[in-house]
Each structure stands twice: as C-alpha cells, then as structure tokens.
Amino acid sequence: VKADGLAAGKGVIICSCKKDAEDALISIFKDNAFGSAGSRVVIEEFLEGEEASFIAVVSKDKIVPLATSQDHKAVGDGDVGLNTGGMGAYSPAPIVNAEIHQKILNEVMFPTMEGLIREGYPYLGFLYAGLMIKNNNIKVLEFNCRFGDPETQPILIRLKSSLVELCLSAINEKLDSYSIDWIDKHSCGVVIASNGYPESYDTNKEVKIKLNEDGDLKLFHAGTKYKNNKIVTSGGRVFCATALGNDLKEAQKKAYNLVDDVNFEGSFFRKDIGFKGIK
C-alpha cells in the first residue's frame, strides 16, 4: 500500500495479508500517517526478489550508466520493520551481472528515454530506476529524477573521473564521447540514524566524531547542523559512514569501524548492511 504523494521515500507499507492492508489504510486515511501525501493510495502486487538501484546520466538519446548499487530500505536488521529512505547501501550490486545490466538497458532505460523523446520531453539529468530482480526477471518499482540516497555515497566514493565533467558532457550533448572511470574497489555505506526514525525522532543531540585519516573512508553528513561551535543532530538519518575495500567484506568492515567513530545519544544503525552481497 503506497501513499500516492511525495513521502520522502517512506510512504510504503508492506502487507503480508488482508488484515495488514486494512490496518495500513486506516493508518494512512484515518491516522493521517503520511499527511497530504496519503490523500490517495496505490495498491500494488507484492514483489519478491532482490532490490537494486540503477542510476544513469541521460541526455536525450544518450546514456552513461553509473555503478550499480543495492539499498536496504527497512529500518531493522533482516529487512524487518518500517520502510525508510534507506539504511545503507553497497556498490557494485552482485545481482546485476553483465547479462542483467544489458537487460536493464534494453528493457527499462532505453524504452524510457525513447518514450520521453516521442512524447516531446527529451530528458536531461540523472534517471534512477528502482528495480526488483528475481530469476533474471526485472520489475520496475519506481523512477526518480535524481540520485538515490544512500546509494549515491557508495557510488560516488568509487568514481575516479570527474562528476562535473560528466554533467557538462550531458548538458553539452557529448555523452557519446564521454568515458567514465571507476576505482576498481567495492564500497559500503551505513546510515547512522536518530532514535525514533523513521517516525518522530530526537534532534539537537551533540555529536562526537573521532578523526580518521584513512583515505578509503568518508563520513557523509545528512541530518546535522553546527550550533554553538558543536555538531548536533537535526534529522532522522544523520550520517552515512562509507568506505572502500578490495572486496565487499573489507569495505563493510571499514564502514562499521567508521560507524564506531561517531557517537551521539540515541544513535542506531543496521548491523547487516552488505551481507546480501557477500557470498
């Protein structure tokens, strides 16, 4: 059951039976769980499989795919609990092998680009397809006209070439001659959230960060502000602790070590980000 309006990536309630669906509708319509975004709902088939994010830069009929990634939407370990904007991600996504990659381009991205051109709206910008993949079959969950969060963090930490040059090539219609370059490593990003997220959450908690000089680590701020010479929390998802590694297991370990360097009252994080991709 989905809120039909914009709900910051949290407007979906997964229902395993009719009773769950009825409770979801009561929550949305009667309890106003998603505000005006839930004034209408969409009821969809429940899809099983592995979710993957496929983000590309598009300029009319030209496309440069970015590195693949896999998000973790549920708030709790083992993909349980409420949907969030995303609790962590890793790149590349092992489920998107060369065959699936080409299939996504042929069956999802190219037809979308061509359809927009036919309708008189040639697209320029980031096009992000949220996909469900099972037994080599692809279902499109959503499209976004932006980067994904938290997928962007582990994707961009792997980008060796210039993001600015990539964007300028799209703007100047030169994508067909642009060559994107990636660091030959894996990456993992773990979201550190505030107590109560994705529902009502705490704010204004002072943050202590242990400095780390490792070039393979990057701590992305999301819900923070600088107040009275201190960093304090100001959002539900506060940081994304991101790391590079020679394989996903190493990247995961480094990311969780970086998580341990960040402390504020009520902080929490999923402890299983990346395990889906580690065989």
Phi, psi and omega in degrees: 000122185242137167294136185278348180259186181281122185230031176056035177077007185242009188272030182237132174241119181278126185241128182264350180203174182299320180300318178299319180295319178296317178297322179297317180295321177297317180299319184283311186276318185272314182272356175058043187302326182245017179061216182294338178297337181259022178292337171225154178232160173242129178253121187235161173299139175283126183252134176254154179141197177253133180272140177220153179250129180239107185246136181219158171263127185239138173223097183058252183257014179246148184215139171237105178292143173270177177298145179284162179207165178227126184264166175231102190278320185292151185287333187252158175306143180077018178060044177245160177094187185295152173288146179234183171287349180133129184255002179157164181202163175219161182212140357283169177268113183302331182294337179267080176281182184301321180293313180294322179303311180293325179295321177297317178298312185289322188260342184240301190287309181300313179298326179293312178301313182294322178296319178296320178296314180300325182275003176087018181232064179302136190265141174227118178142197178274129177240121188240117177256123172271122191238150170245127185238128176210129179051043179067008175263140185243129173240137178270121178275320185195162167239142171231145178263056184191174167292167176256151177232118021259016182296325184303321185298306178292336176289309186290332178293341178268351184283120181268321179281178188276126174294323179297314180296324177297313180296318180295323177297321177294314181298319183270011178058045179237024181298329183295340180252005182270138179243116180272144186231132183243147170290134184279062179220167173264161178219156180215137178232131181242124179280133173255121189244166179272148177308128179102336179300140012268011174264206182301128188233161179285151175223176177060034174267129181294137183252133173249127182236125175276122183294142181221128185266004182295121182291347178273001182246145173212128178258108180273125176277142178231295181252065179228161170213160180259118187222122180052046178064023178227150172273126178232159181283146179218007182211178180283310173264116192263316180221161165233109180276114191237142184213153173259151175207163179293336172217174184296324181299318179292318178298318178299313181300316180294320180297317180289331173296322178292322175305318182294343179275358183243128182223131167205156184299129176084005181292147174209163181202157173286145184256009184235019180295125177101341184297330178301326184269356180261113182266000000 
